[in-house]
Amino acid sequence: MESCAILSLVPAPLVAVALYALLRYKYPKGKFGLLHKTFLLGLAGILPVFAIDKLIAILHLDSLHSLNRTLFYAFALTGAVFELWKFLILRMFVYPSKLVAKSIDVIIYSVIIAAGFTTGYSIYAIYFAPPFIDICLYAFTVGPAFVLISVIMGYFTGIALKRDYPVVDMMTGLFLAIVFQGIYRFCILTSDSILLYLSMIGILVIGITLMRISIRETPDSN
């Protein structure tokens, strides 16, 4: 196994362990069952991805011989599938929980879900990824990409907690996550490193801004 393939396995588990350790330190008597559950549910997302990839191969939708095909594959067949799975976990298990009270709480769970999903996908990608993907480009960018995209989804799902009509904010978070995930996947598929790094800078600015806004919400969560 080449070094880049091994490197691609590191970011997601590292982020999950670091975040978990930080939360255990800050809340030594806290309840972490939902955190464990959402990580495992994120990890389980590789099962529908595997099934959909098989269907894509049968229908020859992975033949990226044109720009339209590549865009469709990046945004609809990967970006939308990936982010919809994460969103469903957030909506069904995190959003109704009494353990979450504000945006930063939902962002934390969103990152944990994405870390679980990315862990599974990184293992899957070593053996089943399309041959035209640059594994080194993926390895060096997957960490910040999955964290920042999950922050964006988590923020908008989090502010929906205080809305009378939360569906607008939830759909905004899902839509933006799909768009940014689609951009990321498109850059990976085309090995367009310049566009990738430019888009990562944009996502970074948005992610940091939303994190700063959510952290200012007080008081601290339980």
C-alpha positions as CSV (number, residue, x, y, z in Angstrom):
1,M,0.0,0.0,0.0
2,E,1.5,3.4,-1.0
3,S,2.2,6.1,1.5
4,C,-0.5,8.4,0.3
5,A,-3.1,5.6,0.7
6,I,-2.0,5.1,4.3
7,L,-2.0,8.9,4.9
8,S,-5.6,9.2,3.7
9,L,-6.7,6.9,6.6
10,V,-5.3,9.2,9.3
11,P,-7.2,12.6,9.3
12,A,-10.7,11.4,10.1
13,P,-9.9,9.1,13.1
14,L,-7.4,11.7,14.3
15,V,-10.0,14.4,14.3
16,A,-12.6,12.1,16.0
17,V,-10.1,11.1,18.8
18,A,-8.9,14.6,19.4
19,L,-12.4,16.0,19.6
20,Y,-13.6,13.2,21.9
21,A,-10.5,13.7,24.2
22,L,-11.3,17.4,24.4
23,L,-14.9,16.9,25.3
24,R,-14.0,14.2,27.9
25,Y,-11.5,16.7,29.4
26,K,-14.0,19.6,29.4
27,Y,-17.0,17.5,30.6
28,P,-15.6,14.7,32.7
29,K,-19.1,13.7,33.9
30,G,-20.7,14.2,30.6
31,K,-22.8,11.6,28.7
32,F,-21.1,10.5,25.5
33,G,-23.4,7.7,24.3
34,L,-24.9,9.9,21.5
35,L,-21.4,10.8,20.4
36,H,-20.4,7.2,20.0
37,K,-23.7,6.4,18.3
38,T,-23.4,9.1,15.7
39,F,-19.8,8.2,14.9
40,L,-20.8,4.6,14.2
41,L,-23.8,5.7,12.2
42,G,-21.5,7.9,10.1
43,L,-19.2,5.0,9.6
44,A,-22.2,2.9,8.5
45,G,-22.7,5.4,5.6
46,I,-20.2,3.4,3.6
47,L,-22.9,0.7,3.1
48,P,-25.3,2.8,1.0
49,V,-22.3,4.3,-0.8
50,F,-21.1,0.8,-1.7
51,A,-24.6,-0.1,-3.0
52,I,-25.0,3.1,-5.0
53,D,-21.5,2.8,-6.5
54,K,-22.4,-0.7,-7.7
55,L,-25.6,0.7,-9.3
56,I,-23.6,3.5,-10.9
57,A,-21.2,1.0,-12.3
58,I,-24.0,-1.2,-13.7
59,L,-25.6,1.9,-15.4
60,H,-22.1,3.1,-16.6
61,L,-22.6,6.5,-14.9
62,D,-19.0,6.4,-13.8
63,S,-17.8,6.9,-17.4
64,L,-16.8,10.5,-17.1
65,H,-16.2,11.3,-20.7
66,S,-17.6,14.8,-20.6
67,L,-17.9,17.8,-18.3
68,N,-21.6,17.3,-17.8
69,R,-21.0,13.7,-16.7
70,T,-18.2,14.7,-14.3
71,L,-20.4,17.4,-12.8
72,F,-23.3,15.1,-12.4
73,Y,-21.1,12.4,-10.8
74,A,-19.5,14.9,-8.4
75,F,-22.6,16.8,-7.3
76,A,-25.4,14.3,-7.6
77,L,-23.9,10.8,-7.3
78,T,-21.3,11.6,-4.6
79,G,-21.8,15.0,-3.0
80,A,-25.6,14.7,-2.6
81,V,-25.4,11.0,-1.4
82,F,-22.6,11.7,1.1
83,E,-24.2,14.8,2.7
84,L,-27.7,13.5,2.7
85,W,-26.6,10.5,4.8
86,K,-24.9,12.8,7.3
87,F,-27.9,15.2,7.4
88,L,-30.3,12.4,8.1
89,I,-28.3,11.3,11.1
90,L,-28.2,14.9,12.4
91,R,-31.9,15.3,11.9
92,M,-33.0,12.0,13.3
93,F,-30.7,11.5,16.2
94,V,-29.0,14.8,17.1
95,Y,-31.6,17.5,16.4
96,P,-34.3,16.0,18.8
97,S,-31.8,15.3,21.6
98,K,-31.9,17.2,24.9
99,L,-28.1,17.2,24.9
100,V,-28.0,19.9,22.2
101,A,-28.9,23.4,23.0
102,K,-27.2,25.6,20.4
103,S,-25.3,25.7,17.1
104,I,-21.9,24.7,18.5
105,D,-23.4,21.5,20.0
106,V,-24.8,20.5,16.6
107,I,-21.5,21.4,14.9
108,I,-19.6,19.0,17.2
109,Y,-21.9,16.2,16.3
110,S,-21.8,17.1,12.7
111,V,-18.0,16.8,12.7
112,I,-18.2,13.5,14.6
113,I,-20.6,12.1,12.0
114,A,-18.5,13.3,9.2
115,A,-15.4,11.8,10.8
116,G,-17.1,8.4,11.0
117,F,-18.2,8.6,7.4
118,T,-14.8,9.7,6.2
119,T,-13.1,7.0,8.1
120,G,-15.2,4.4,6.3
121,Y,-14.9,6.1,2.9
122,S,-11.1,6.4,3.2
123,I,-10.8,2.7,3.7
124,Y,-13.3,2.0,0.9
125,A,-11.5,4.4,-1.5
126,I,-8.2,2.5,-1.2
127,Y,-9.8,-0.6,-2.8
128,F,-12.8,0.7,-4.8
129,A,-12.1,4.4,-5.8
130,P,-12.2,5.2,-9.5
131,P,-8.7,4.7,-10.9
132,F,-8.5,8.3,-12.2
133,I,-8.6,9.8,-8.6
134,D,-5.3,11.2,-7.4
135,I,-5.1,9.5,-4.0
136,C,-2.3,11.8,-2.8
137,L,-4.4,14.9,-3.6
138,Y,-7.3,13.3,-1.7
139,A,-5.0,12.3,1.3
140,F,-3.7,15.9,1.7
141,T,-7.1,17.6,1.5
142,V,-9.7,15.2,2.9
143,G,-9.1,16.3,6.5
144,P,-9.9,20.0,6.2
145,A,-12.5,19.4,3.6
146,F,-14.7,17.1,5.7
147,V,-14.3,19.2,8.9
148,L,-15.2,22.5,7.2
149,I,-18.1,21.1,5.3
150,S,-19.5,19.5,8.4
151,V,-19.1,22.8,10.3
152,I,-21.3,24.5,7.6
153,M,-24.0,21.9,7.8
154,G,-23.9,21.7,11.6
155,Y,-24.1,25.5,12.0
156,F,-27.3,25.8,9.9
157,T,-28.9,22.8,11.5
158,G,-28.0,24.2,14.8
159,I,-29.6,27.6,14.3
160,A,-32.7,25.8,13.2
161,L,-33.1,24.8,16.9
162,K,-34.4,28.3,17.7
163,R,-36.5,28.8,14.6
164,D,-40.3,28.5,14.3
165,Y,-39.8,27.1,10.8
166,P,-36.5,25.2,11.0
167,V,-36.8,23.5,7.6
168,V,-35.4,26.6,5.8
169,D,-32.2,26.6,7.8
170,M,-31.9,22.8,7.6
171,M,-32.3,22.8,3.9
172,T,-29.8,25.7,3.6
173,G,-27.2,23.7,5.5
174,L,-27.8,20.6,3.4
175,F,-27.7,22.5,0.2
176,L,-24.5,24.3,1.0
177,A,-22.9,21.0,2.2
178,I,-23.8,19.3,-1.1
179,V,-22.5,22.2,-3.1
180,F,-19.1,22.4,-1.3
181,Q,-18.8,18.6,-1.3
182,G,-19.6,18.6,-5.0
183,I,-16.9,21.2,-5.7
184,Y,-14.4,19.2,-3.7
185,R,-15.3,15.9,-5.5
186,F,-15.1,17.6,-8.9
187,C,-11.6,18.9,-8.1
188,I,-10.6,15.4,-6.9
189,L,-12.0,13.8,-10.0
190,T,-10.3,16.2,-12.4
191,S,-7.1,16.5,-10.3
192,D,-7.5,20.3,-10.5
193,S,-5.3,21.2,-7.6
194,I,-5.5,25.0,-8.2
195,L,-9.3,25.1,-8.2
196,L,-9.3,22.8,-5.2
197,Y,-7.0,25.0,-3.1
198,L,-8.9,28.1,-4.0
199,S,-12.2,26.5,-3.1
200,M,-10.7,25.2,0.2
201,I,-9.7,28.8,1.1
202,G,-13.3,29.9,0.5
203,I,-14.7,27.0,2.6
204,L,-12.1,27.8,5.3
205,V,-13.2,31.4,5.6
206,I,-16.9,30.4,5.8
207,G,-16.2,27.6,8.3
208,I,-14.1,29.8,10.6
209,T,-16.7,32.6,10.5
210,L,-19.5,30.3,11.4
211,M,-17.5,28.7,14.2
212,R,-16.8,32.1,15.7
213,I,-20.5,33.1,15.5
214,S,-21.6,29.8,17.1
215,I,-18.9,29.9,19.9
216,R,-20.2,33.3,21.0
217,E,-23.5,31.7,21.8
218,T,-23.7,31.3,25.6
219,P,-24.2,29.7,28.1
220,D,-22.1,26.5,27.7
221,S,-23.9,23.4,26.7
222,N,-24.4,20.5,29.2
